[in-house]
Amino acid sequence: MFPNPIREQYLYGTKVDFSKDDRPLGIKMLTFPWRDFVINKVKPPLDKAIRTSKRLIELAPQVIETAKLIRKLSSGKYINPNAKLFAKYKERFLSYEDNPSRIGLFESAYDIIKAEIEHDNYYGDRLQCQLEWIIEDILNGEWKPREKNKPAGYWKETKPYGGENTIISKIIKHKEEIKKVIGI
């Protein structure tokens, strides 16, 4: 399916050139040697930081460090279409975010979530459930859209935005029609 140049170099004793591995991220993260690297070097420090941090700011350094390791694996190719979309969402979000002290954290969080969606159905499926529940709550009028012109600070979206301009507001406005069309 996808040749593993790193495994072949390792098995045949040639010098390992990691830059030659341009397979999709999900394939890499599930095969030698990256799988062991992710299991032993990437996930444990992040898991520890999540469990021990009492505030987001305490978690930020490990999130950023973990994302740096994941970025080393990424070739920009994906096998999971939702991971590819998450990469697009990251770029869109970062085109609006304008707080230099937070960009690294947001960028890193997107990269970690994208990698999990790409290679681990356990987390990807659970994120999918969350998204489905949010859509249900939007259609039930329970999930509220963001307020007009929010976020306010450090945000580069062209005004007016938020409020009645959001897709959530438009869905809520037409929720009965949508429910009828989709049969719920």
Sequence and secondary structure as in RCSB ss.txt:
>XXXX:A:sequence
MFPNPIREQYLYGTKVDFSKDDRPLGIKMLTFPWRDFVINKVKPPLDKAIRTSKRLIELAPQVIETAKLIRKLSS
GKYINPNAKLFAKYKERFLSYEDNPSRIGLFESAYDIIKAEIEHDNYYGDRLQCQLEWIIEDILNGEWKPREKNK
PAGYWKETKPYGGENTIISKIIKHKEEIKKVIGI
>XXXX:A:secstr
    HHHHHHHTT    GGG  S HHHHHTSTTHHHHIIIIIHHHHHHHHHH SSHHHHHHHHHHHHHHHHHH  
S  SSHHHHHHHHHHHHHHHHB  HHHHHHHHHHHHHHHHHHHH HHHHHHHHHHHHHHHHHHHTT S    TT 
S TTB   SS SGGGSHHHHHHHTHHHHHHHHT 
